[in-house]
Amino acid sequence: MDFRISADDRVGAPAKSQGKAQSRTAPKGQRQEPSLSGASMGESMSFSVDAEPPRVGGGSGRGGNGGRGGSGGGKPPRGEKPARRGKAQPARQKKRKKRSGGFLLGLVWWGFVACLWGGLAVIGVIVYYGAQLPSSDTWAIPERPPNIRILAADGSLISNRGQTGGEAITFRELPSYVPAAFIASEDRRFMSHFGVDPIGLMAVAVESIQARGVTRGASTLTQQVAKNLFLTPDQTLGRKVQEAILAVWLEQSFTKEEILELYMNRVYFGAGAYGIEAAAQTYFGVSARNLSLGQAAMLVGILPAPSAYNPKTNPETAKNRQRLVLNAMAQEGYISTAEASAAQINPDQQVRTVVAGAESYVADWVESLMTAYIGDISGDVVVQTTIDYKLQRDAEFIVKEAVASEGPKRGFTQGALVAMDIDGSVRAMVGGVDYQQSQYNRAVTAKRQPGSAFKPFVFLAAMEKGYTPETLAEDAQFDYNGWSPRNATGKYSGTVTLRQGLAYSLNTIAARLAIDVTPEKVVEVAMRLGISSNLTAVPSISLGTQEVNLLELTNAYVPFANGGNGVIPNVITKISDMEGKVLYEASTAGPGRVIDPTTLAYMNDMMETAVEVGTGRGANLGGWQVGGKTGTSQESRDALFVGYTSAMITGVWLGNDDNKGTKLSGGNVPATIWRDFMTKALEGKSPNPIPGGSYAGQLVAQQMIDPNTGQVAIDPNTGMPMVQYVDGGTGQPVQTVQDPNTGQIFGVDPNTGQPIEGLQPLANPQAGGGMMQPGVGTDPASGMQIDPNTGLPLSSQIDPNTGMPMGQQGVDQGFGQAPIDQGFGQAPIDPETGMPMTLIVDPQTGQQVWVPSAPVSQNQPLQQQQPTTIWGDQVIQQVPNGGQQFAPPADLGQQPVYQNENSQRTLMDMIFGN
């Protein structure tokens, strides 16, 4: 539409013209609205184009009817609308422009004010939370928890123990791509920021706004170090502010290299591993010094979520994380794209991580011993152990294979093994089938019933009382104060020897012996040999009803293999700090002799029979002499075999953690495991016989007994115990001479004055050589076992009225002598005449010796134990007068015939004095 304005339309035109435009007069009292016609529109727009707006109000202007004004201030002409000055359009436009400029300036002003107040608020928050921190001059890097580095005998790493799971490692020991992986993945601007990364914060803020949620963290490596070292993991404003303050302090106090080293050694990688070395050992079984590029990237990829990105539990996720880290390293220029591609694991390739094996049971045991050995640990230590790493692996494999193959059909799920040298050094230990599934150590921590494997201690107590392997006992049911032991097979063989009773694990025989020697004596013997668990002295102890652990049970068999010396089980040889200072070193000290040589010979004879023809036949080794004992608890809940050669002792246990019964016995799977392991352990070694305990062919020094007091005789001239020299094989006194140059003492023939052929000389007794001590000795004349510390027969009791030994009627001392008769005082009894022997002074040596009351013919042969010969699977006992053989209890047949009637009496006869 084209709007044109004529002269008549302007304000001030003649009234006539204006009146034409008035189409209608509004009623009095109503508002005049402009017409929508063209004229009226022009009239209504007159305010926007009139150059001089009309004046309103009185004044001296030109007046008149229809004039612009009037002195009387009259009304405007009829039909004319008064102009409204303040509503003019041009004025409105200018005012808007002015207001727009003011708004921008105001926005800037108020923005500045807001920033100022915001800055003050931030400063206030920093000051507030910073004031809650300790004084900065007290800030220091906390000491890293100490690490225990456990090594095998050959120096191989068994494991790391402690709160961190690995030792600290320096920045410069690592390949260059290891710290580069941390920087590329965790903090790309680490080398340039001051502890807090403003650019990173802004980038995370933008990402979070776009994603309408927090996308990732914005903490720098320095902030993470501050959080790990000083703060709690709480996600609060105060903790984040304190983290930033400490990060700035760290940047001012340490170099970038030192901060990164702190981070790498303390960050958590999952699976209990703190630090890059612990992670490398835990996941890949290598030192961080030897990590490959791919392994380093995978470890760094774990950090955002150790449980979710763990390569052991989530290998596929770990592969993806590895790829992201390698790509980030390539983008930052640390490696090339080709190197990143080569280091990635193929999608169809498995992540190979190390699996904690049975050596971890050893490591746990070693860690538990540390406080007892060196007290509280203040720094990293290195522990040398006795573990043979190859044997450890062999033991683990053999036990696992046996459980996997035999367990399902025989109803057992767990196994344990302990192997040690004859000095008590533990060479291998398996505490369970799978350490990953269960860290419970069934070799050290678990206590189970040993069953018949405990019987050797009962029989040893009987041998020490004077019985022999040939002593007869009755295999039959009996009742003792309401207790009625039964054989496992439910069968009974009547009269048997003690050798048979142990070989075939007859419960009634062991029970009768325990009642005779007393349960208290059985406990004493077991503890002397190495059992450390609390034992209750009750008759049922003879059947192995009291719980012990496999380690102590195996240890208690060691004296049978090493010649009668007690040992303390040992796995640690040396502990030193990182500078090489020795904090502990093992010694060879031990309990000393705990089994008399003659008694040891008896025990090894019986224990060897148990393996050759008894319940332990499954443990036979080609070329090696073996002794051992099976054990099976009630309902076959536990099945054991403990056996030994002259080189090694090994114990095996099988069963279930829930104590559920099995279809096992000590003579089947446990004996097989023992044989398989010992075959590997003894490979390449020369077979040697088990110590027989005999001093035959040796000159032995023994302390003399005062017949009046029963105590060790004291030389009145020197105040020292008096000593006599005897032939170790016969126990007969020997005339001696001493070489003045070497100090050696030789046995000489009194008729010729020449050294006795076949009798080894004795080292200088002043140095302690050759003395049967400590422990049990044997009276050279009577053969009675004597305690060298007290001079009293072991089978004697003390009369409280006289303080002298009391004879025990009806006890076969095992050497053919008659019982001690109280009526003859304390002199030893001559086994030939039954009369007390006489104490005389040897004219050649000037020493006191016991001699028979009536001289014995020089040509009379000495009674000795006859040799044992093995024929097939039977033991043939060679006895005088055409004695008969013995076979297993089910086929006893005719009983052996003995020269001495005392040795034919049954155990029941001896107990009840018949």
ZARO-64156 format. One record per residue (C-alpha): x, y, z; residue in three letters. Coordinates in pm, whole numbers, plus 32768, in hexadecimal, padded with zeros to 4 digits. Each point is the difference from the previous one (the first is absolute). Layout:
XYZALA...
END
This chain:
800080008000MET8083815A7F9FASP7FC9810D80FEPHE800881697F79ARG7FD0813680DCILE7F65813D7F65SER80268165807CALA7EA57FF78083ASP804F7EDB80D8ASP811180B180C0ARG7FC880958157VAL7F9A81707FDFGLY7F447FD97EB7ALA7EBF80D47FCEPRO7EDF7F9D80D7ALA7F2C7FB77ED6LYS80E77F027F83SER80207F678154GLN7E907FFC802DGLY7FD77F307EC4LYS80C77EF38094ALA7F147FF28128GLN7F097EFA7FA0SER7F507FDC8148ARG7FFA80BA8148THR80217F258130ALA7EFB80288105PRO805080DE8120LYS80C27F4D8109GLY808B7EE97F1DGLN81607FCF7F72ARG803780697E9BGLN80957EDC7F33GLU80AE80457EB7PRO7F597F8D7EC2SER808E7ED67F3ELEU7FDC80C87EBDSER813080857F52GLY7FBE81608076ALA7FD07F9E8163SER813E7F287FF2MET80BB812A7F80GLY7F6E80C88113GLU80617F038101SER816A7FEE7F82MET802681808000SER80DC7FE48143PHE810A7F457F52SER804580ED7EE7VAL7FA7815F8091ASP813E80C08024ALA7F7B80DE8111GLU7F087F6680EFPRO7EE480E28075PRO801D80A6814DARG7F137FA78114VAL7F8680F18104GLY7FDB8181801EGLY80F781017F97GLY802E812A7F1CSER7FFB7F3E7EC3GLY7F3880497ED9ARG7E957FD98059GLY7EB17FFC7F5CGLY7EFD7F067FAFASN80AC7EE47F53GLY815A808F804BGLY81277F39808CARG7FC580818156GLY7F3B810180C1GLY803080D6812ASER7ED17F6A8099GLY80907EA67FDFGLY7ECE7F917F4FGLY7FBA7EA17F84LYS80967F8E7EBCPRO7F2A80147ECEPRO7EE67F097FF5ARG80687EBA7F74GLY81758039803BGLU80B27F1680EELYS8106809780E4PRO81617F987FB1ALA80B07F258103ARG816780698013ARG80857EEE80DCGLY7F747EF37F17LYS80B580727EC9ALA80977EDA7F41GLN815880967FC0PRO803180468173ALA7FAB7E988052ARG81087F7B7F10GLN811580D7808DLYS7FAE7F958162LYS80157E907FA2ARG8159802D7F6ELYS807580A2813BLYS7F6F7EED80D7ARG80A87EEA7F2ASER81588095802FGLY7FC680218171GLY7F9A7E948019PHE81487F847F6ELEU80C480E280E1LEU7F317F898124GLY80387E977F9ELEU817680367FF9VAL7FF280B88147TRP7F337EFD80B4TRP80D37EEB7F66GLY813380A3808FPHE7F5980228150VAL7F947E937FF6ALA815F7F8E7FA6CYS808C80D08117LEU7F137F7080FETRP802B7EA17F6EGLY81788020801BGLY7FE180738164LEU7F1B7ED78046ALA80F97F0E7F65VAL8117809780CBILE7F297FE18133GLY7FB77E917FB9VAL81717FBB7FC5ILE806080B3813FVAL7EEF7F4D80C3TYR805C7EA07F94TYR8171804C7FF2GLY7FF1806B816DALA7F8A7EA08055GLN81457F6F7F7DLEU81317FE880E5PRO810981087FE7SER80B97FE77EB7SER81507FE880AEASP7F8E7EB1808CTHR7F9C7F6B7EB2TRP80D77ED87F9DALA7FDF7ED37F1EILE7F847ED880D1PRO80E47ED28007GLU7F957EF17F0EARG7F937EC080B8PRO81247F0B8007PRO80147EE67F07ASN806F7E9D804EILE80B77F677ED8ARG80027E858029ILE81017F367F3ELEU80327E8C7FC8ALA81477F548058ALA808980477EA3ASP7F9F8171800CGLY7EC27FE07F30SER7EE780E6806ALEU7EEC7F4380B1ILE7F25812B804BSER7FE8815B8098ASN7F3F8033813FARG7F98812D80CCGLY7EF381087FD3GLN807880627EA4THR80507EAF7F68GLY813E807C7F60GLY813B80C88039GLU8033816C7F9CALA80B680397EBAILE80B081377F85THR7F9C80CB7ECFPHE81447FBB7F48ARG7FE77E86802DGLU7ECE7FF37F21LEU7FF87FF47E84PRO7FB1815A7F72SER7EAD7F937F7ATYR7F807FA7815BVAL7FF08166808DPRO7F9A80777EA4ALA7ECD7F208011ALA7F99809E814APHE802181627F78ILE7F527FBD7EB4ALA7EDB7F5280A3SER7FD380B48149GLU808581667FDCASP8078807A7EABARG80648159807EARG80B47F738131PHE814F80917F9BMET7F7481647FD8SER7EF680418109HIS8040807A8164PHE7F457EE780AEGLY7EA380647F91VAL7FA380017E8EASP7F0F81237FB2PRO7FE87F9E7E91ILE7FA67EA1805EGLY7EFE807D80F7LEU7F5880D97EF7MET80037EE47F02ALA7F5D7F1280F8VAL7EFF810C805AALA7F9E80317E92VAL7FEA7E8A7FC6GLU7F2D7FD18135SER7F11811A7F99ILE7FD67F6D7EA7GLN7FCD7EA2808CALA7F238085811AARG80D27F3D80FAGLY81637FD3807AVAL80C57F527EECTHR81567FD480A2ARG80DA80798118GLY80D981307FE6ALA81057FAC8109SER816980147F95THR81037EFB805CLEU807C80EE8109THR7EA580208094GLN7FDE7E868006GLN814B7FE680B7VAL7F84810180FBALA7EBC7F3F8031LYS80B17EB08027ASN8106808480F1LEU7F3F80EE80DDPHE7E877FF27FD3LEU7ED47F1E8012THR7F4D7F937EC1PRO7EC580C48057ASP7F6E80BB7ED4GLN7FB7814880B1THR8047816E7FB4LEU80E28021812AGLY80D07ED07F9EARG8026807E7E99LYS807081578079VAL81007F6680ECGLN80737F1B7EE8GLU8046812D7F21ALA80BC80B78116ILE80DB7ED08046LEU803B7FCA7E8BALA808B81617FDDVAL80DE7FC18130TRP80807EBC7F6ALEU805880B07EBBGLU80C3810680C2GLN80B57EFF80D8SER80557EE67F0EPHE80697FD47E98THR7F177F737EFBLYS80CD7EC17FF9GLU7FE17FD48178GLU7E8A803D7FFAILE7FCE7F027EEALEU80D57F0480BEGLU7F2880338134LEU7ECA7FC67F2FTYR807E7EC57F53MET806F7F628147ASN7EBE804080C1ARG7ED97FF67F13VAL7F167ED68024TYR7FF07F057EE2PHE7F077F0C8095GLY80367E9E8085ALA80AD808D8133GLY811C80987F32ALA8074815F8054TYR8108808B7F17GLY80847FA17EAAILE80ED7EF18081GLU7EEE7F5080C4ALA7F1780147ED3ALA81057F767F13ALA80447ED980E6GLN7E917FC3804ETHR7F7E80017E9ATYR81297F957F2FPHE80FB7F6480F0GLY811980E97F93VAL80AD812B8095SER7F8E81587F90ALA8163802C7F80ARG7FB27EFA7EF7ASN7EA080657F98LEU7FB67FFE7E8DSER7F5081247F59LEU7EBB7F3D7FE8GLY80107F94816EGLN804881648072ALA7ED780857F3BALA7F197EF7808EMET806A80508165LEU7FC881747FCDVAL7EAE7FB17F67GLY7F957F64814BILE801C814480C7LEU7EAD80A77FC1PRO7F457ED1808AALA80E37EEB8087PRO7EE87F09803FSER7F5280357EB2ALA813880117F26TYR80BE7EE680A9ASN809A7F167EF8PRO7FCD7ED380E2LYS7E8C80328032THR7FA680CB7EC7ASN80FD7FAE7EF1PRO7F30808A7EDFGLU7FD5814F80ACTHR81748002804EALA804E7FD17E8ELYS7F2C812F7FA4ASN80A580D2810DARG81567F987F82GLN7FA780767EA1ARG7F8B81538081LEU8141803780C2VAL80DC7F9E7EDALEU7F4080EA7F18ASN8024811D80FAALA81767FC18010MET8014800E7E86ALA7F3681437FF1GLN80E880A280FBGLU81317F8F7F3CGLY80947F128101TYR7FEB7EDA7F0FILE7FB37FD77E91SER7EB77F837F75THR80AF7EC47F8CALA80877FBE815EGLU7EA780348093ALA7F697F057F0ESER81117F00803EALA7FD78014817AALA7E8A7FC47FFCGLN7F787EA88052ILE7F407F647EE4ASN7E8A7FE98046PRO800A7E847FEAASP81337FE480DDGLN7FDF7FB88175GLN809280E48107VAL810F7F3480AAARG801B8059816ETHR80C27F4F8110VAL7F387F2480EEVAL805F7FF98170ALA806A7E9C804CGLY804B7F338136ALA813580D38043GLU7F108109807CSER7FAE7F208128TYR817280088055VAL8008817A7FDAALA7ED8802980EBASP80A97F218101TRP814680C27FE6VAL7F49814B802AGLU7F597F7E813CSER81567FAF8094LEU80A181537FC3MET7F9A80AA8144THR807F7EDA80CDALA814F800A7F4CTYR805181747FECILE7EE280B980A9GLY7F4F81217F55ASP807680417E9DILE805781697FB6SER80897FDA7EA0GLY80127F157ED7ASP80A57EB2804DVAL80797ED47F3AVAL7FBD7EA4808AVAL80CC7ED47F91GLN7F497EB6802CTHR80507E8E7FEFTHR7EFD7FBF7EF1ILE80757F3C7ED0ASP7F3B80AB7EECTYR80067ED37F17LYS7F8A7F148113LEU7EF580FB805CGLN7F787FF87E9EARG80167E857FF3ASP7F447FDD8149ALA7EEC80EB7F8DGLU7FD47F4A7EB6PHE7FF77EA4809EILE7F0180618109VAL7F2080B27F04LYS800B7EDD7F0EGLU7FAA7F04810EALA7EDC80CD8081VAL7F7E803A7E9FALA80177E927F99SER7FA77F4C8144GLU7F34810480BBGLY7EB17FDA7F4DPRO7FEE7E888029LYS808F7FF58161ARG7F4881308085GLY811680F3805FPHE804F815C7F82THR8136807780B7GLN81657F9A803EGLY8139807880B0ALA816F7F9F7FFDLEU8133805880CEVAL81607F917FA5ALA8138804780CCMET816C7F9C8015ASP80877F398125ILE806C814680A7ASP7E9C80878003GLY802380E87ED2SER7EB380147F4AVAL803C7FBF7E8FARG7E9B80057F7EALA7EA7804B8087MET7EA87FE37F62VAL7EEA809580D3GLY7EE07FB27F17GLY7F9B7FAB7E9EVAL7FBC81637F83ASP8085813680AETYR7F2980E17F22GLN7EC57F63808DGLN80707FCD8169SER8123809480BDGLN7FC57F1F812ETYR81437F438045ASN7FAE7E958047ARG816A7FAB8047ALA803E81038111VAL7EB880918078THR7F127ED97FEAALA80027F05811CLYS7F787EA87FB1ARG80027EA880A0GLN813B7F427F96PRO7F697EAB803FGLY80FC7EE58005SER811580EB7F8CALA8018805B8173PHE80477E98806CLYS817E800E7FD9PRO800C80DF8136PHE7F407EF980C4VAL80EA7EEA7F8EPHE813180D98045LEU7F8B80318165ALA7FDF7E86801CALA815E7FC77F72MET808C80F780FCGLU7F567F418117LYS80B47EC67F95GLY7F297F4E7F00TYR808F7F8A7EB7THR7F6C7FC87EA5PRO7FEC7E8D805EGLU7F328036813BTHR7EB57F497FDFLEU7EAF80A48030ALA7E987F937FE3GLU7F3780887EDDASP7EA67FD78092ALA7EE280DA8073GLN8009807A8165PHE7F5780FB80DEASP80BB810480CBTYR7F2B80DE80E0ASN7EE97FFA7F01GLY80E680397ED4TRP80097EE47F04SER80EA803F7ED9PRO7FBD7F3E7EC0ARG80D17FB57ECFASN7F9C80B57EC4ALA7FC97EB87F46THR7F347F66811AGLY80EE7ED57FFFLYS80EC7F8C8113TYR81317F227FE7SER80457F8E8160GLY816A80038072THR80E280D87F27VAL814E80AE8023THR801881758031LEU80A480147EABARG7EC67F6C7F68GLN7F2380DB80D5GLY809D813C7F70LEU802C7F7F7E9DALA7E917FA27FE2TYR7F83812180D4SER7F477F2C8100LEU7F3D80EC80E1ASN7FE47F0D8122THR817B7FDB8016ILE803C81788001ALA7EEE802C8103ALA80957EF680E9ARG815780A47FE4LEU7F78815B804DALA7F517F7D8136ILE813C7F508073ASP80FB81197FCAVAL7EF180FF8068THR7F6C81097F1CPRO80D7810480B2GLU81387F507F81LYS7F757FFA7E9FVAL7FC481788010VAL816180388084GLU809A7F347EE4VAL7F3280B07EF4ALA805F81578082MET816D7F9D801FARG80077F9D7E92LEU7F5981407F86GLY7E8680038034ILE7FA9815C807DSER7E827FF5800ESER7F5A7FD5814FASN7FC47E908043LEU7F1C7F688106THR80857ECA80B0ALA7EE77F097FC6VAL801B7E957F86PRO7F5B80517EB2SER813080D47FA8ILE809C7EB97F8DSER7F117FFA7ED7LEU805181617F8CGLY7EC080A88071THR80AE8143806BGLN801F81087EF3GLU815280757F7EVAL807180B17EC6ASN80BC7F577EE7LEU813A80D38030LEU803A7F978168GLU7FA67E967FBALEU80FD7FEE7EE5THR810280AE80D9ASN7FD07EFD8114ALA80697EED7F0DTYR814D80A97FB1VAL80C17F608125PRO7FB47EA97F6EPHE80B680677EC2ALA812980C48088ASN807D7F14810DGLY7F29806E8126GLY803881798010ASN7EDE80EB8036GLY7FD8812A7F17VAL7F36813F7FEBILE7F4F80297EB1PRO809C81237F4AASN7FB080B97EC1VAL80C88144802EILE817B80027FE3THR804781777FFCLYS7F4F814F800FILE80AE813D7F8ESER7FA081667FADASP802680A17EABMET816180708053GLU80697E9B804CGLY800B801D8179LYS7FB07EAC8098VAL7EDC801780F2LEU7FDF7E8A8044TYR80C17EC77FA8GLU7F987E9D804FALA80DA7F2580DDSER80247E87800ETHR7FA57FEE8170ALA7EF17F09805BGLY7F807F1D8112PRO811C7F087FCCGLY7FD77E898022ARG7E9B7F9C804CVAL800E7E8B7FB0ILE80FD7F098087ASP80C07F4F7EE9PRO7F8C7EA68065THR7E96806F801CTHR802380B17EB0LEU80747EBA7F65ALA7EC87F538083TYR7F1A81117F7EMET809B80107EA6ASN7FEE7E867FEBASP7E8A800B8044MET7FBC81337F28MET80B87F647EDDGLU7F2C7EC68026THR7EC680D97FF1ALA806780767EA4VAL808B7EB77F82GLU7EDE7F1A8059VAL7F0E80D080CEGLY7EFF810E7FBBTHR80FF80E27F58GLY805F7F147EE4ARG7F9381047F00GLY812380DF8067ALA81177F117F9FASN812080A47F44LEU80EE7F3F7F26GLY815D7FF88096GLY7FB080CE8134TRP7FC47F868160GLN7EB8809C8072VAL7F53801D814FGLY7EAB8094803AGLY7EA27FDF8086LYS7EA480257F71THR7EE480AE80B4GLY7E8780017FCDTHR7F0F80AF80EBSER7E9A7F9C804EGLN7F1F7FE37ECFGLU813780427F2ESER7FDC81768036ARG817B80197FF7ASP80F87F267F45ALA8174802B803ALEU814E7F677FB6PHE8141807A80A3VAL813B7F577F87GLY817580357FF1TYR81487F937F6ATHR815B80588076SER7FE981427F32ALA7EA0808E8022MET7EBD7FEC80C8ILE7EAD80457F5FTHR7E9F80088088GLY7EC37FF57F2CVAL7E98804A8069TRP7EBE7FDB7F3ALEU7E9A804D8062GLY7EEE81077FF7ASN7FEC815480A4ASP7EA27FB6807EASP807B7EC480B0ASN7F297F257F22LYS805D7E917FF1GLY80B87F6E7ED3THR80557EB17F64LYS8171802D804BLEU81007F5780D9SER81618069804DGLY80877EDD7F38GLY7F6480537EAFASN800181607F6CVAL80D680A98112PRO810A7EF17FE1ALA7FF980217E85THR802D81798011ILE81207FCC80F4TRP80A97F077F17ARG7FD780DC7ECAASP8088813280AFPHE81237F5080A7MET80637F627EB4THR8037815E7F77LYS809A80878140ALA81037EE88015LEU80527FFD7E90GLU81787FFE7FCBGLY80517FB4816DLYS80B37EC88076SER7F257F1E80D9PRO80737FE28167ASN7F667F24810DPRO7F2C808A8119ILE80D18034813APRO7FF67EBD80C8GLY806B80AE813DGLY81137F068041SER8155805F8089TYR808F7EB47F8DALA816E80247FA7GLY8020814480C5GLN80A4804E814BLEU7EFF80B380D6VAL803180CC813DALA7EF87FDD810EGLN7FD580A3814FGLN801B7F158128MET7EF07FD38105ILE804480088175ASP7F617EBC8089PRO7FB580A2814DASN7F41812C7F80THR7F997F9D7EA4GLY8090814E7F8BGLN811B80447F0FVAL81457FA580ADALA80E38127804CILE817A7FE68002ASP806A80838159PRO8149807A7F73ASN7F7680D07EE0THR7E9780328063GLY7F9D7F977EA1MET7F167EE27F9DPRO80B47EB87FDBMET80037F607EA9VAL80307EA07F85GLN80407F867E9FTYR7F387EE77F65VAL7FDB7F507EB5ASP7ECF80AA7F64GLY7F8D7EBC7F62GLY80157F208133THR7FF380F5811FGLY812B7F5380A0GLN811080CD80AFPRO813C802D7F36VAL81638044806FGLN807E81417F61THR813880CC7FBEVAL801C816A7F8FGLN80E0807D7EE9ASP80BE8124809APRO802980A97EAEASN7E9C7FF67F7DTHR7F3D7FD08143GLY7F457EDB7F63GLN7FA47EDF80E2ILE802E7E9E7F7FPHE7F6A7EBE807EGLY81167F048038VAL800C7E8B802CASP807F7FC18164PRO80B07EC47F8CASN80CA80A07EE9THR7FF481718057GLY7FA9804B7E95GLN7ED380CA7F89PRO7ECE7F297FD4ILE7FC87FC07E8EGLU7EB780877F7BGLY7FC480EB8126LEU8014816A7F98GLN80C480E680E9PRO7F50810F80C4LEU804C816F7FD7ALA807D80BD8130ASN7EE07FE880F9PRO80678150808AGLN7F6C808B7EC0ALA7EC67F39802EGLY803E7F0A7EE7GLY7F5F7EAC8011GLY7F4180368143MET7EA07F757FF2MET7F6081458061GLN7F1880AD8027PRO7EDC7F168028GLY7FEE7E928051VAL812E7F268047GLY80227E8C803CTHR809F7F53812AASP81237F3B7F69PRO7FD07ED380E2ALA7E887FD8801DSER7F9780AD7EC1GLY7F0880CE80CAMET7FB781587F71GLN8091811280D8ILE7FB881748004ASP815F809A8001PRO7F82813B80A9ASN7F7D7F4C8132THR80A57EAE7FE9GLY7EB17F57803ELEU7F6C7EE67F32PRO7EED808E7F24LEU7F107EEF806ASER803380458171SER7F3680CC80F0GLN808980B6812FILE7FAE7F88815CASP7F8D813A80BBPRO80847F738148ASN815F7FAA7F90THR802E80CE7EC6GLY80807EC37F58MET7F7F7F597EC1PRO7EE57F0B8032MET800D7EB87F3DGLY7EDC7FAC7F1FGLN7F977E98801EGLN7FAE7F3E7ECBGLY808C80ED7EFCVAL80C07F6D7EE1ASP811B80F67FC3GLN802C7F807EA4GLY815F7F7E8035PHE7FB17EB380A0GLY804980648165GLN7F2D7FB0812EALA7F31810F80A3PRO80A080EA80F8ILE7FDB7F79815DASP7FE181018111GLN80A77F1280F2GLY8150801F7F57PHE801F817A800FGLY805280C77ECBGLN81117F307F5AALA7FB57F947E9APRO7F927E967FD6ILE80D67EFF7F4EASP7F207F727EEBPRO80AA7EAC8018GLU7FED7FC68175THR7EEB80EE806AGLY80EC80818110MET806F8167803BPRO8140805C7F52MET813C807580B4THR80AA81527FD9LEU817B7FE07FE0ILE812280D97F94VAL80957FB07EAEASP81757FCF8048PRO805880797EA3GLN7F3B81458006THR7FC980378174GLY7E8C80327FBBGLN7ED97F5580A6GLN7F407F047F30VAL7EE37F0B803FTRP805D7E907FDAVAL7F367EBE802DPRO7FFC7F69815BSER80727EB87F6BALA80FA800F7EE3PRO7F707FB87EABVAL80B97F147F20SER80CD80C07F08GLN7F927F167EF0ASN7E8C80288048GLN7F5E80B07ED8PRO7F42813E803ELEU7E897FF77FC5GLN7FAB80EF7EEAGLN7EC680537F43GLN7FED7F1E7ED2GLN7FFC80967EA5PRO7EC380327F3DTHR7FE27F847E9ATHR7EF680637F03ILE7F6C7EF07F25TRP7F0480817F05GLY7EF480B980C4ASP80427F50814DGLN80F3804B8118VAL80BE7ECC8072ILE808F801C8160GLN81347F288021GLN7FFD7F728161VAL80C37EE580A3PRO7F867E998004ASN7F4F80197EB2GLY7F0B81108061GLY7ED0803F7F27GLN7FAF81227F1CGLN7EEF80FE803BPHE7F0F80817EFBALA7EE080F9800CPRO7F167FD3812BPRO7EFF7F3E7F39ALA81037EF17FBAASP80C47FF08145LEU801D7E8A801EGLY80FD7F7F80FFGLN8099810380E6GLN817780458008PRO80D67F4A80FEVAL80EE80D280D1TYR81337FA280CAGLN7F9680D58125ASN7EB77FAA80A4GLU7FCB816A8070ASN7FE780757E9BSER7EEB7F037FBCGLN7F13808E8102ARG7EE180C47F6CTHR7FC2816D8040LEU7ED17FA880D5MET80DC7F1F80D5ASP80F081208037MET7EEE80F98053ILE7F5D7F1F8100PHE81427F658087GLY7FC17E9C7F88ASN
END
